[in-house]
Amino acid sequence: MTATVSRNEMKTPAGSPWVRTNSTTMTTAIHPDVRIGHVHLTVSQLDRALEFYRGALGFEVTQRYGSSAVFLSAGGYHHHIALNTWAGEGAPPPPRGRTGLYHLAILYPSRRELARAFKRLFDHGVPIEGASDHGVSEAIYLRDPDGNGIELYCDRPRDQWPRLDGQLQMTTRPLDLDGLLAELPELERDLSPQER
């Protein structure tokens, strides 16, 4: 690190965030263990959104915040996704063509678990918008009931990431969805959710 900036060296013009007042900058990279922890989404109908994230994607409710918010997770974490109606029940989605969240990405631990997620979407009648092989990962794209973009993906091992002259070369090729489903045991591919 080249320098630190103390609170006394910063000014906050009325209504604006912290602003640095000297020319020193931090030059070290962020710690490699830092992760995006959760996403908080404004939705128009809490029950509809909850049915999608709990039913179609399989997240578990960890807490409700009155009748206006719910927190969901995988594996007992406090929350990976929070849903709220704080903009008002029935609030309209933002118009297309504006800045904002493009999509949230949910990382699955293996190709088999991504296949299970895809099968679950199929079983719940959730349409997908696309499926891509990015070289470094395999991804399925869809939208939640409020139009928020979602990517479900699994990473390939780092030693399999495509490189050219040492530089990462991500791609966008069609994902073989039949090949993905072949990751599942045959019985699991054929069963409906009620039969499992």
N, C-alpha and C positions, 0 to 999 in steps of 0.2 A: 504494500500500500504506500502511496506517495505522500498522502496527507490525510488528516481528518478535519472535519468541519464541526465546530462546536455549535450548540444552540445559540450562543451569543453572537456568532458570526453570521447568523441567518436572519433574514427579514421576512415578514409575512405581510405583504400588502393586503389591505382590507379585502376579505373574502377570497384570497387565493391561497394555494398550498405553499409549503416551505419553498423558499427561493434561495439558492446559494449566492453569496455576495462576493466570494473571492474566486480566483481562477484555478484552485487546486482541485484535482479530481482523483477518485479512486481508480486504480488501474488493475487490481486483482480481479480474477473471475469469481463469480458466486461459488459458494461451497458446492462440491459435486453431489452431496447428499440432499440438497434442497429439492423439494418436490412441490407440485401444485397440489394443495391439500383437498379442496372441495370447490364446488360450484354452487352458487345460489341463484335460482331462477325465479323470476316473476311469471306467474301463470294466470290464466283467466278463470279457471275452474279447478280448485284444489283437488276435489274427488276424482275428476277425470284424469288429471296429471298423476295423481297417486296410483290410480289403476294402471296407468301406463308404466311408470317407473317400478312399481312393486310387482304388478302382474306380468307385463310383457318383458321387462328386463330382469326382474327377480331381486331387486334391492329390498332390504328389510327396513321397516320403520324403527327408528331408535327413539324418537320423541315427537310429540305434537306440541305446538306452541299455540294454544287456544284453538280457534277455528280458522286461523289465517295462515298457518305455516306448519310444515311437517319436515322432519329430518330423516334421511335414509342412508343406509350404508351397506357395505359388503363385509362380512367377516367380523362384525362386532365393533368396528371403528365408530367414533362418535357420530360422524356424518361425512359422506362423500358428496351427497346432493341434498340441497335444501330447496324446498318449493314454498312460495308464498303468494298471497293475493293482496299484498299491501298496496298495489296500484289500484285496487278495487276489483271486486268480483265481476267477471265479464269484461275486464279491460281488453282493448284491442291490441293485437300484436303490432310491433313497430313496422312501418312500411318497408318493403323490399328496396334495395338500392341505397340503403343508409349504412353508416358505420355502426359497428357493434359486434357482438359475438357472432362469429362465423359458425363454429360448432364447438361442442365439448367433446372430448375424446375419453373413452373408457378403455383402459388397458386390461386385457385378459392375460392370465399367466401362461397360457399355452394355446397352441393351435386347436387342440381338442376342445378347450373351453370356449374358444371363439366359435367353433362349429356348434357347440351346445347353445350358445347365444343365438346364432343364426336360426337353428331349428326352433328355438323358443319363439322368435319373431314370427316365423312361418306358422307355428301352431296358434299364435294369437292373431293372425291375420294382419300383421303390421307390414305395410309395404316398405321396400327399400328403394333408395334413390340411386345407389351405385355400389360397386364392390371393386376394390383396386388392390393390386400387388404393387407396393412401393419399393420393392427390393429389400428395404430394411424392415418392412412390416406388411401385414395383410389387413385390409380394412373393409368394413361394411358401413355404408352411409344411409341414414334415415332421418326422419323428423319426428319430434314428439307432437302431441296434440295441439300445442301452441305454436308450432312451426319452428321451434329451436332445432338447429342442426346437431346431429349426434354422429360420432364416429365410434364404432366398436372395433377394436384392433388388438392384434398380438404382434409383438416384436420377434424378429428372427434373432438368433444369437449374433452378437457383434462381429464375430469372426466370419460370418456369412454376409455381412453388409457389402454391397457392391462398391468397389473403389476403382478409381483410375488415377494412376500416378500418386497414390496415397490420399486422394481427395474423395470424399463421399459422393456417390452418384445415385441419388434417389430417382426412382422412376414412377410412372403411372401406367400400369398395364392392367388389363382385365383380370380380375380374380376368378379362378376356377372354383365356382361354388360347389359343383359336384365333387371335385377333389377335396374341398374343405369338409363337406358332409361325410366323406369316406373316412375321416378321422374318428367318427363315432362308431361304436360297435353296431352291427347290423340290426340287432333287436331294438336298440335305442333310436335308430333312424326311422323305424317303422311305427313306433308306438305314438299314440296321441297323448296329450298331457294327462287325460283321465285314466289311461291305462298304465301309466308309470307308477 
